[in-house]
């Protein structure tokens, strides 16, 4: 037991040399992928940020509790290659209230209201706790929509159009293909126990709008 503790103590104080850790003559592999994702935490590497700045022009900044997201430097540390579509199961105001609640432990980057108004609650740089899957949290941007999964009348034309512009902009920023493999519902996240956006969400209409917006903005 004493020797085991001694070995553990040495390993913690080991030096990183050429991709391995040298400790008392023993080489141990280092997870450089994990280290590279933390470089911005070092003094002097923190990316400058402006309070209240938004990634989508016209969005209103409504900050989520820091307990509901994790600071990052995407896409430098995690590639963004997914957009995840959510439905609140409630109102726009309800979504913003729970995202501000530190005990909720979840929030999406954006919330879209029925009239098309958009709030941004977390910067796209950062990892939002929205998908129920750590890998998908790290690689995606989450968009909540006001309404209920079994009420198609809640999904208005203004909401679809505003959300499509938002998603098209995200796709442009990160080179995400505008297809159903990369723009997915919360229910399609591996291991998800949610059903949103549900059968009432018109995927054909939504994807057509996303592609049209993208084509117009590139023209």
N, C-alpha and C positions, 0 to 999 in steps of 0.2 A: 504493500500500500504506500509506503514512504517513497519507494523508487518511482511508482506511478505518479504521485504528486509532484515529485521532482521533475519528471519528464514533462508533465503538463505545464509547470512553471517555466521551464526552458522554452517550450514551444511558443508561449505567449510573448516572450521577449525576443523571439528570433528575428533575424534580419532578412529582408527580401533581397535576394541576389540572383539576377539573371533568370527570373521566372520560377525559382524555387526558394524555399525558406531553409537557410542553413542553421541548424541547431545541434550543437555537440556532435557534428559530423553526420547528422541525419537530414536528408533532403525531403521536404514536404511540398507538394504542389500548392500553388497559390491561385485562388480564384480571381484572375485579373478582370474578368467580366464584371464581377461584383464591385471590385475596386474602381474600375473606370466609371461606373455609374455614380460613384460618390465623390468624384474629383471636385465638383462644384462646392462641396461642403468645406473645402480647405480655404483658409484665409486668402482673400484676394481674388477668388474664383467665383464668388457669388454673382450670378447674372443680375444686372441692374433691373429694378422693377419700379413701376410708377403706381402709386395707390389709385385704385379706381379705374385703371386702364382696362380696356376690353379688347378681345381678339376679333370680335365681329362688330363692324360699324353699325351704330344705331342701337346696340344692346344697352340695357341698363345694368349697372354694376350693383349687385346685392350680395354681399360677401357671405359665403357659407362659414360655419364654424371650422376653425383649424382642426378640430377633432374628426371632421368628416372628409378629410383629404390629406395627401402627403406631398410635401414640397419635392420638386424634381426639376429637371432641366430637359424636358422632352423637346424635340426628338433627338437631342444629343445623347441622352442616356437610355431612353427607351423609344424604339421606332413606333410611330403612330400609324396604324394601318386598318383601323376599324372605327366605325361610328355605330353606337348602340342606341336604339330608339326605345324610349320608355313612355309609359302612361302613368300619371300620378295616382290614379284612383282617388281623386279629389280635385280641389281647385288649385289655381295658380298660387293664391295666397297661402294655402295649406302647404304646398311644396316649399315655398320660400321659408315659411315658419319652421318646418322640420329640418331644413338644411342649415338653419341658424342654430339649431339645438345641438349642443355638444354630446348629448346622450344618444342622439339618433344613430350616429356612426355610419351615416351614408349620405351621399349627395351627388348630383350630376353636375356637369359643367354648365349646362344651360337649362332654362325652363321656358317653354313657349306657351303663351296665353291664347285663348280662343280667338281673340281679335288680331293675332299675329304679333303682338308685342313680345319681345324676348328679353329675359334677364340672364346675365352671366353671373354665376356664383363662385366659380373656380377658374383660374387661368388654365389655358390649354397646356401650358408648360408643366402643370402639376398633375398628380395622379389623384383622381376622384374615386371615392369608394362607392361605386354605383352598380357594378356588374355582378357582384357576388362571386368573383373569380379574380384572384390576384393578377394573374397573367393578363387577363382581358382588361382589368383596370389600368394596368401599366401601358397597354398598347392602344387604348381607345379613348374617344371623346364621347361622353354620355349626354343625351338630350332628352329631357323630360317634357311631356305634353300634358296640359291641363285636361281633365276628363276622366271617364271611366271606360274600361275595356268593353263593356257590353252596351254602350250607348253611342252608336255611330253618329248621331246628331251632334255630339260634342266635338267631333273632328271637323271643323269648319274649313271652308276654302281658304280663308285668311291664314288659318293655322298651317294647313298643308303648304301653302305657298311660302310663308315665312320660314318654316322649318326646312323646306327644300333649298331655299337660298342659303340658309345657315349650313346645311350639310354639304352643298356644292362648294361653299367657301372653304370648309374644312378639307374636303377632298383636294381642292386646288393647292392649299398650303402644304399638304403632306404627300401629294402624289398618290392618293388613294383611288383605286378604280371605282367608278360609279356603278356598282353591281351589287347583287344580293349576297355575294360572298363576303363583301366588305362593309355593307350597310345592313345591319342585322337588328332583330328585335331582342329585347332582354331575355325572352323565353328561349332564344337560340344560343345563348351563352352556355358553354359546357358546365354542367353541374347546377344550372340555375333552377330555382324553385318558384320562379315567377311566370306568369302567363302573358304579361304585357309585351307588345301593345295589343294583343288579342285579335280575334277574327274580324272585329269591326274596323280595324285599321286597313285602309285601302292601299296595299303595297304597290299595285300596278299604277295607280294614280300618282302616288308619292314618287316612285322611281322615275316615272315619265317627267315629272316636274324637276327632279334633281338633274336629270340629263339635259333637259331643255335650258335650265338656268346656267348650267356649266357651259353649254354650247354658246349661248348668247354672250356670256361674259368673256369667253375666249375669242369671239369674233371681232 
